[in-house]
Amino acid sequence: MEALISFFSHYMLYILMGVTILTAVGVVYSKNAVHSVVALLLTMILVAGIYLMLDAEFIAVVQLLVYAGGIIVLFVFMLLLVALHKDEALRLFNTYTMISLGLIAFLVIVLAVVFFGTPFGPVPETVTHIVKGGSTEAVAGALYSTYILPFEIASVLLLVVMVGAIVLTKERVKL
């Protein structure tokens, strides 16, 4: 019975990943901005489901609270504040669509070649400790000791994105 559950859980994970990719495509190709935000919300919820299937409960909860909660509310407020009628003349498919699809296909091929060509060794001890422990203390210990530099780089990147968003949404004043 346990083998049957394991068998179905793998297929459930693949189905969850496929639906996540479909909702992410819906984010990009939706004509309506509100529909795009709803598709993004579904994508975030499905990513949290993938984390749950991979026994990363802490990351799944953070995904739901931070992204599905906070970021989606931020996007909804942005939709209310930004005048979207200026971009109504833009078409869904333009000359850059085929170029972007070609670049996406190229990147997927490169990633597949790198992924399948890389020999994977044993799982690092830190990762197995986090997955086995699953506690906030284990995640924080690894984050603030071993991975402090990537954590700080991510925080600076988020700060730059926030300042860029403020600069882009600020109205221009003629002198």
C-alpha positions in Angstrom: 0.0 0.0 0.0 2.9 2.4 0.8 4.4 1.8 -2.6 1.1 2.7 -4.2 0.8 5.9 -2.3 4.4 6.8 -3.3 3.6 6.0 -6.9 0.6 8.3 -6.9 2.4 11.0 -5.0 5.0 11.3 -7.8 2.3 11.6 -10.4 0.4 14.1 -8.3 3.6 16.2 -8.0 4.0 16.1 -11.8 0.4 17.1 -12.3 0.8 20.0 -9.8 3.9 21.2 -11.7 2.1 21.1 -15.0 -0.8 23.1 -13.7 1.6 25.5 -12.2 3.3 26.1 -15.5 -0.1 26.5 -17.2 -1.2 29.2 -14.7 2.2 30.9 -15.1 1.6 31.0 -18.9 -1.8 32.5 -18.1 -0.1 35.3 -16.1 1.9 36.3 -19.1 -0.6 35.9 -21.9 -3.8 37.2 -20.2 -5.3 40.3 -21.9 -6.9 41.5 -18.7 -4.6 42.6 -15.9 -7.0 41.4 -13.2 -7.1 37.9 -14.8 -3.3 38.0 -14.8 -3.2 38.7 -11.1 -5.7 35.9 -10.4 -3.6 33.5 -12.4 -0.5 34.7 -10.5 -2.3 34.0 -7.2 -3.1 30.5 -8.4 0.5 30.0 -9.4 1.7 31.0 -6.0 -0.7 28.7 -4.3 0.3 25.8 -6.5 4.0 26.5 -5.8 3.2 26.2 -2.1 1.5 22.9 -2.9 4.7 21.7 -4.6 6.7 22.7 -1.5 4.3 20.7 0.6 4.7 17.7 -1.6 8.5 18.0 -1.2 8.2 18.1 2.6 9.2 21.7 2.9 6.3 22.9 5.1 8.0 26.0 6.4 8.8 27.3 2.9 5.2 26.5 1.8 3.8 28.6 4.6 6.2 31.4 3.8 5.2 31.2 0.2 1.5 31.5 1.1 1.9 34.3 3.6 4.4 36.5 1.7 3.7 35.9 -1.9 0.1 34.7 -2.1 -0.9 37.1 0.6 1.2 40.2 0.6 2.5 40.4 -3.0 -0.9 39.8 -4.6 -2.5 42.5 -2.4 0.3 44.8 -3.6 -0.4 44.0 -7.2 -4.2 44.6 -6.7 -3.4 48.0 -5.2 -1.1 48.7 -8.1 -3.9 47.9 -10.6 -6.1 50.3 -8.8 -3.6 53.1 -8.9 -2.1 52.8 -12.4 -4.1 53.9 -15.3 -4.3 50.9 -17.6 -6.3 52.5 -20.4 -3.1 54.0 -21.8 -1.9 50.5 -22.9 -5.2 49.4 -24.5 -3.7 49.8 -28.0 -1.0 47.2 -27.4 -1.7 43.9 -29.0 -1.3 40.6 -27.3 0.9 39.1 -30.0 3.3 41.5 -31.6 6.7 41.2 -33.4 8.5 40.4 -30.2 6.3 37.5 -29.3 8.1 35.1 -31.7 11.5 36.4 -30.6 10.6 35.8 -26.9 9.2 32.4 -27.6 12.4 31.5 -29.5 14.5 32.7 -26.6 12.4 30.7 -24.1 12.8 27.6 -26.2 16.5 28.1 -26.4 16.8 28.6 -22.6 14.7 25.5 -21.9 17.0 23.4 -24.2 20.1 24.8 -22.5 18.8 24.2 -19.0 17.8 20.6 -20.0 21.2 19.9 -21.4 22.9 21.3 -18.3 20.5 19.5 -15.9 20.7 16.1 -17.5 24.5 16.5 -18.2 25.3 17.3 -14.5 26.2 14.3 -12.3 24.4 14.7 -9.0 26.2 13.7 -5.9 24.9 13.0 -2.4 22.6 15.6 -0.9 24.4 18.2 1.2 24.1 17.8 4.9 22.5 21.2 5.5 19.6 20.4 3.1 18.9 17.1 4.7 19.0 18.7 8.1 16.5 21.3 7.1 14.2 18.8 5.5 14.4 16.4 8.4 14.1 19.1 11.1 11.7 21.3 9.2 11.8 23.8 12.0 12.2 27.5 11.7 15.3 27.4 13.9 17.0 25.0 11.4 16.1 27.2 8.4 17.3 30.4 10.2 20.5 28.8 11.4 21.4 27.8 7.9 20.2 31.0 6.4 22.1 33.3 8.7 25.3 31.3 8.9 26.1 29.4 5.7 24.0 31.4 3.3 24.4 34.9 4.7 25.9 36.4 1.5 23.1 35.2 -0.9 20.5 36.3 1.7 22.0 39.8 1.7 22.3 39.9 -2.1 18.6 39.1 -2.3 17.7 41.8 0.2 19.7 44.4 -1.8 18.1 43.3 -5.0 14.6 43.6 -3.5 15.5 47.1 -2.3 16.6 48.1 -5.8 13.4 46.7 -7.2 11.3 48.7 -4.7 13.1 51.9 -5.5 12.8 51.2 -9.2 9.0 50.7 -8.8 8.7 54.0 -7.0 10.6 55.8 -9.7 8.6 54.2 -12.5 5.2 55.0 -10.9 6.1 58.6 -9.8 4.3 61.2 -12.0 6.6 63.4 -14.0 6.3 67.1 -13.1 7.1 69.8 -15.7 9.1 72.7 -14.5 
